[in-house]
Amino acid sequence: MLLEVKGLTAGYGPAVIVHDVDLCVSSREIVCIVGPNGAGKSTVLRAIAGQIFPIRGSVFFEGVNVTQMDPGAKGKKGIIFIPQGENIFPNLSVRENLELGAMLTRHGRDLQETIDLVFDRFPVLGKKLARPARELSGGERQLLALSRIIIVDPKLVLLDEPSLGLAPSMVDLIFKEIVSMNKDGVSFLVVEQNARKGLSVSHRAYVLELGRNRLSGQGQELLNDPEIVRLYLGG
């Protein structure tokens, strides 16, 4: 087991959003968290990442209790968090964004070799190397955010709403890259508002409702479950 979350209870100030959530991610898995707005999906990721500390519960990574570690310490262990929305440095150039990511690298490749790997995978970024990241399209920004995975070479990626605000063709590309990176050995825990898309690429998934575990199972099974379709997939 790569990641194991036990009895996670978390929130913001006096507001408790997540209650006794359990989940796990095995090595080389894509696991998706779906559910209605306000279910606490992003709060779960933030608590695992160390952006907020749980009120109760534990987070284990490779068998080690990392509950109280901050994001930097978890990054050194091989966990990275890519939040929704502002997940790049908009006033820095594309190259400068990549260079900052390379500072966190866990391997011995030199900077240019690492950046070349990004451009091999995402040629559109190589064409806009000197451009401020704020001038990229929404899809290109998400590719730049995903490039951290290539640079840092993590064991586990916590990915929040990767399809948010993107055109359908770009959503397809983003999830194609997630599947490809997973085949290269990276595990993913993904929160996704596009439940159909998230479930379609996931090995397993969890459904949260009102901050609690509601259902879990294999991605394709949940995608074809009439109750899940009726309650969460709009049909």
N, C-alpha and C positions, 0 to 999 in steps of 0.2 A: 504494500500500500504506500503510495507516494504522499498523499494528503489525507488526513482524517480529522474531521470536525465533530466534536461531541458536545451536545447540549449548549450550543452557542446562543447566548442571549445578549443583545446589544442594542444601542440606540444613541440618542443625542441629548445630553442633559437629562432632564426628568422623563423624556419621551422614550419609552422602550418600543422598538420597532420589530425586533426579531426575538422569537421565543423558542428556546430549546431546539434549535435546528441541528440536525445530524446530516452529514454527507461525507462522501469520500471520493477520491480520484486515484486510480491506479496508474502506474507507469504506462505511457503511450496511449492514454485515453483522452477522448474529448467528452467532457461532461457539461451539460447545459442546465441552467436554472431558468425556468419559465414561470409565468404567473401573471396575474393582473397588476395594473399599476398600483403602487402602494403596498405590494406584498412583502417588501423588504429585501428584494433581490440584490440591489446595489449595496445595501447595508451589510449583507453577508460578505460580499467581496471586500469591502473596505475594512471589515473586522479581520478577515483572514490576512489581508495585505499589511495590516498594522497601522492604517490611517486612523482608526479608532480602536480603543481597547474594549474587549468584551466585558459586560457586567458579570457574566458567569460563562462557564464552558471552557473548552480547551481546543487548541489547534495543534496538531502534530504533523510534522513534515519529516519524512523518512524516519519515523519513530521517535523524533526529538520534539519535545514540547517547545513550540515557538510562539505561544500565545502572547507573551508580553514583549516580543521583539519588535523593533520599529522597522519601517520599510527598508531602510538601508541594510540592516542586519539580515533581513530576510532575502534581500537581493543577493547578498554574498553567498547565501545558501542555495540560490538558484530559483528564487521566486520573483517574478516581476508582475507589476500591476499596470495595465493600460486602461485608464479610466475613459468614460465617455466624454465627448465634447473637447475640452481644452487639454489635449494629450500631447501637444507639441509646443515648441517655443515660437510663436508666430512672428516675432520681430527679428529672429535670427534666420540666416540663410539655411537652405536645405543641408548644405555641407556642415555648417556649424551645429545643426541639430544632430547630425550623425556623429560628429566629433564628440559632442557631449555624451551621447550614448556609449561611445567607445571607451570612455573613462571608467565605465562600470563593467567592462568585459571580464569574463571569467577564463579566457583562454589566452594563448600567447601570440596570436596573429598581430601583425603590425597594422597601423591605422589604415593605410591605403589599401592593403589587402582586404581588410574588413569592409571598407566602403565599396570596393569593387564587387564584393559579393552581393551587396545591396543592389547595386546598379545592374548586375546580371539578372537579378530576380525582378527588379522594378525599373526597367529602362526609362520610364517616364521621369523618374526622379533624377537620373543622370543628365537629362536634358535641361533640368532646371536647377542645377547645382548652386548657382550664385543667387538665385531668386529668394526673396524673403518668403518664409513658409506661409505667411498670411495670404500670399497671392496664389497659393495652390487651391485647386477645387476641393470640395469636401471629400471626394474619393481619394484624391492624391494625398490629402492630409492623413487620411486613415492608413494609406500605404506607408507614409513616413512614420506614423506611430508603430505600425507593424514591423518596420525595419529594425526596431529595437530588438526584436526576437532574433534576427540574424546576427546583430552586433553582439548582444550580451550572451547568446547561446544558453538560455535558461533551461531548467528542468520542467518548470511549471509556469504557465502564463495565466494570470487572472485578467479576463478580458470583458469589459463592461460595454454593452450595447454597440458592437462593432458596425451594425448596419444603420444606425440612427441617422436619418436625414439623407440617405444615399439613394441614388437612382437604382432601379432593379438590376441593371447590367453591372453596376459597380458592387452591389451586394453579392451577386453571383461570384464576382472576381475575389472579393474579400474572403468569402467562405471557401472558395477553391484553394486559396493560399493557406487558410487555416488547416484544411485537410492535408495539403501537401507538407506543411511544416510538421504536422502530427506524424505523418509517415516517416519524416526524418528523425523522429524521436522525441518531439516536444509534446508535453501534456498540456491540456487546456481545461480551465473551468470558465465557462462563458455564460454571462447573463445576456439574454437576447429578447427584445420586445417582439421581434418577428419569430413567433414560436414555431411556425411551420418550418422556417429555414433552419433555426437552431436545432430542432429535433431531427431534421432530415440528415444532418451530418454528425450527430452525436452517437457515441456508443451507449451512453446512459444519460438519464435526465432526472431532475427533481422538479416537482411542481410545488411552489410556495403559495400559500393563501393566508392573508392576515398575519404574516410573519411566522407562519408555522409550516412544517412539512405537511403536505396534503397527499401527494402521490409520488412514486418513483418507479423507474423501470427502464428498459432499453428504449433508446430513442425512437426506433421504428415502431415499437409496440405502442408507445404513448401517442405517436403520430396517427396511428390507426385506431386508437381507442375512441369509441363513439362519445363517451363522457368527456374526454379531453377535447375532442372536436367541438362538442356542444358548448362547453364552458369557456374554453380558452382560445379556440381557433376560429371562432365566428362562423360556424356552420354545422 
